[in-house]
Amino acid sequence: MTTPDSTLATEWRPSPNIEPRREGRVPDMLILHYTGMESCDAALDWLTCEEAKVSAHYLVDEDGRITQMVAEEMRAWHAGQSRWAGETDLNSCSIGIEIHNPGHDFDYPEFPDVQMRAVEALCLDILSRHAIPPARILAHSDIAPGRKRDPGERFDWERLARAGIGLWVAPVPIGDDAGLGQGDENEAVAALQRGLQELGYGVEVTSTYGKGLEQVVEAFQRHFRPARVDGRADRSTCETLARLLAARAEAAGV
């Protein structure tokens, strides 16, 4: 391949870190990341460096320029150790977009409007070629809770949803209830675990609120209830989860 799959990409910069997708798998998932590096040039060099052992299909810089590094038909190395809906080889079924942002370790700036417009356009372009359900357009943090935080709570998922990209409902307003947290052990915790599992998160139903569940709740909040990311399952978090499950079922005609 010598030209990008997307006409929106202005540069084709091939990465050596690729391989065929697992037999029978085609892209049915879209994963959004941030680079977590101070400069976009450094991120591009890293994503196309053999020794890095990482890659992604696309990179969107802060000015909205799009570079493609891996052909969509190929397996890029962007998901790492991850899980969604019981599946662990997410690189074989996903397309990965890196969005340049220094991230939480470097003051975590806002995503500029020009960059968000480019991300929106690129997602729609990818969706025109691949049958990716809204509920499988995810954050890196969704598939690797506790290990990853990107693209984070400042990323505008609501904006993408207005354009028809991803699953979204208006978050339930935050109240003054303490909610569930570490150390709690009851049926309410089990119900929360069942709901998160149904959405796709890698959780077990144990009825116990441990560190792992707290990390999953943080990931959920970063994506779907970003006003407060604290790992506690308050009423706002639990009801937003219930609304998302209902919206997904309605979209699927269930």
ABEGO torsion letter per residue (X at the ends): XABBABAABABBBBBABBBBBBBGBBBABBBBBBAGBABAAAAAAAAABAAAGBBBABBBBAAGBBBBABBAABBBBAAEBBBBGGBABAAAABBBBBBBBAEAABGGBBBBAAAAAAAAAAAAAAAAABBBBAAABBBAAAABBGABAOAEAABBAAAAAAAGBEBBBBBBBBBABAEBBBGBBBAAAAAAAAAAAAAGBBBBBAGBBBAAAAAAAAAAAAAABAABBAGBBBAAAAAAAAAAAAAAAAAAGX
